[in-house]
Amino acid sequence: MSRCRGSFIRVAPLGALLVLALSACGEAVENAPVARGVELCQNDFQTCVMPILSSPIKRRQGDFRACTDSACHVSGGNGGRFTLSFTDMDTNVTAIMDNFVNFTFVDQSPLLAKPTAGDPAFHGGDDIFPGPSDQCYVAIRSWLAKQVPTRTDAACGVCVSVANPTASCGFP
């Protein structure tokens, strides 16, 4: 009998942790960094993705806005945890990989999903991409899907670029 009590006492803290963990079910949980074993191409981000994020794109509301506008995703903007630097691409890529990429299901990455029409996640900047066929969405998705062992892997250097995101992306 005492053996059972001893087992119960050792198991009780684990049970309490399980109850605490399950109490969060059904609530939105922020993405957490995970051990991934892959990277994204840093030079491709600078060449093909950053030009998209820094170009004014027509939103659903009809106005043009860039992710890097002062009120959005730059230091001091209203863009929450997603902050971009114009000069430090390494920091940009690290922050995106750690917080805004689903390496298993790329289309579910917050970097793509939040600004895309029809996604239930709230994006304070309104819908930017009408859907997955948008040229800028395709370019960003291509970058996210090209997972490499290191940021400077030999496979880097070939990315989908959009010549004029202002004219080619966003809502008509």
C-alpha positions in Angstrom: 0.0 0.0 0.0 2.8 2.4 0.9 4.4 1.6 -2.5 1.2 2.8 -4.3 1.1 6.0 -2.2 4.8 6.7 -3.0 4.0 6.2 -6.7 1.0 8.5 -6.5 3.1 11.2 -4.8 5.7 11.0 -7.6 3.1 11.0 -10.3 0.9 13.8 -8.9 3.2 16.6 -10.0 3.2 15.2 -13.6 -0.6 14.9 -13.5 -0.8 18.6 -12.4 1.5 19.6 -15.4 -0.7 17.6 -17.7 -3.8 19.3 -16.4 -2.1 22.7 -16.9 -1.1 21.8 -20.4 -4.5 20.6 -21.4 -6.2 23.7 -20.0 -4.7 25.7 -22.9 -6.3 23.5 -25.6 -8.4 25.4 -28.1 -6.6 28.7 -27.5 -4.3 30.3 -30.0 -0.7 29.6 -29.3 2.1 31.7 -30.8 4.6 29.9 -33.0 7.6 28.8 -31.0 11.1 28.2 -32.4 11.8 24.5 -33.1 14.8 22.5 -33.9 14.5 22.3 -37.6 17.8 21.2 -39.2 17.2 23.4 -42.2 17.7 27.0 -43.1 16.4 29.5 -45.8 18.7 31.2 -48.3 19.8 34.5 -47.0 20.8 36.0 -50.3 17.5 34.9 -51.9 15.7 36.8 -49.1 17.6 39.9 -49.9 17.3 39.5 -53.7 13.7 38.3 -54.1 11.7 38.6 -50.8 12.9 41.9 -49.3 12.0 43.9 -52.5 8.4 42.5 -52.2 8.2 43.4 -48.5 9.5 46.9 -49.1 7.3 47.7 -52.2 3.9 49.3 -52.0 1.3 46.7 -52.8 -2.4 47.4 -53.3 -4.4 46.1 -50.4 -8.0 45.0 -50.4 -9.0 48.4 -49.0 -7.6 50.0 -52.2 -4.6 51.8 -50.8 -1.0 51.0 -51.4 1.2 50.0 -48.5 4.6 48.3 -48.0 5.3 46.0 -45.1 8.2 48.3 -44.3 6.1 51.5 -44.1 6.8 53.3 -40.8 3.4 52.3 -39.3 3.9 48.6 -40.1 6.8 46.1 -39.8 9.8 48.3 -39.0 11.2 49.2 -35.6 8.6 51.4 -33.8 5.8 50.3 -36.2 2.5 48.6 -35.3 3.5 45.2 -36.8 3.8 43.3 -33.6 6.6 40.8 -33.4 7.4 40.9 -37.1 10.0 43.7 -37.5 12.1 44.1 -40.5 15.5 45.8 -40.8 16.6 47.5 -44.0 20.2 46.8 -43.3 20.5 43.5 -41.4 19.3 40.7 -43.6 20.7 38.0 -41.2 18.5 39.3 -38.4 15.5 39.4 -40.8 16.0 35.8 -41.9 16.6 34.5 -38.4 13.4 36.2 -37.0 11.3 34.9 -39.9 12.6 31.3 -39.5 12.2 31.4 -35.8 8.7 32.8 -35.7 6.9 33.0 -39.0 7.6 29.8 -40.9 5.9 26.4 -40.7 8.7 24.3 -42.3 6.4 21.3 -42.6 3.4 23.0 -44.1 4.8 26.1 -45.9 1.4 27.5 -46.9 0.4 27.7 -43.2 3.4 29.9 -42.4 2.2 33.2 -40.8 4.5 35.1 -43.2 2.2 33.9 -46.0 -1.1 33.2 -44.3 -1.7 36.3 -42.3 -1.7 38.8 -45.2 -3.6 36.5 -47.6 -7.4 36.9 -48.2 -9.5 34.3 -46.6 -7.1 33.4 -43.8 -8.7 33.6 -40.4 -5.6 35.0 -38.6 -6.0 38.8 -38.1 -3.6 40.9 -40.0 -3.8 44.6 -39.0 -2.6 45.6 -42.4 -5.6 44.0 -44.1 -5.4 41.5 -46.9 -2.4 42.0 -49.1 -2.5 38.9 -51.3 -5.8 37.9 -53.0 -4.7 34.3 -52.9 -2.0 31.7 -53.5 -1.8 32.6 -57.2 -0.6 36.2 -56.5 2.9 36.7 -57.9 4.3 38.0 -54.6 2.8 35.1 -52.7 4.3 32.7 -55.1 7.8 34.3 -54.8 7.7 34.3 -51.0 6.3 30.7 -50.9 9.1 29.6 -53.2 11.7 31.0 -50.9 10.1 29.4 -47.9 9.9 26.0 -49.6 13.5 26.0 -50.7 14.9 24.6 -47.4 18.7 24.2 -47.4 21.3 22.9 -44.9 22.9 26.4 -44.6 21.9 29.9 -45.5 24.7 30.1 -48.1 24.2 26.6 -49.6 25.1 26.1 -53.2 21.4 25.7 -54.1 20.9 29.4 -53.1 21.1 32.2 -55.6 18.1 31.1 -57.7 14.8 32.6 -56.5 11.6 33.8 -58.0 11.8 37.5 -58.4 8.9 39.9 -59.1 10.1 42.8 -61.4 7.5 45.3 -60.2 5.5 44.1 -57.1 3.5 47.4 -57.1 2.1 46.5 -60.5 2.1 42.7 -60.3 0.9 41.9 -56.8 -2.0 42.6 -54.5 -5.6 43.4 -55.4 -6.6 44.6 -58.8 
